[in-house]
Amino acid sequence: MIEAWITVTLADGTVRREQWRLVTSLTDPARHPADRLMTQPL
């Protein structure tokens, strides 16, 4: 499980900060680093 705080600015200028959790079956951190998993668009 990867936990991260994500901050986004919405179109109306509102800033939201939320904690996200990602559960994955990817087990090779060299191939799939946690920071990249949390920032890649779906």
LINSULJO-V890248 format. One record per backbone hydrogen bond with DSSP energy under -1.0 kcal/mol. NH is the residue of the N-H (numbers start at 0). CO is the residue of the C=O. If there is no record, write none. Layout:
# LINSULJO-V890248
NH:CO + NH:CO
This chain:
# LINSULJO-V890248
1:21 + 3:19 + 5:17 + 7:15 + 9:13 + 12:9 + 15:7 + 17:5 + 19:3 + 21:1 + 31:27 + 36:32 + 37:33 + 39:35
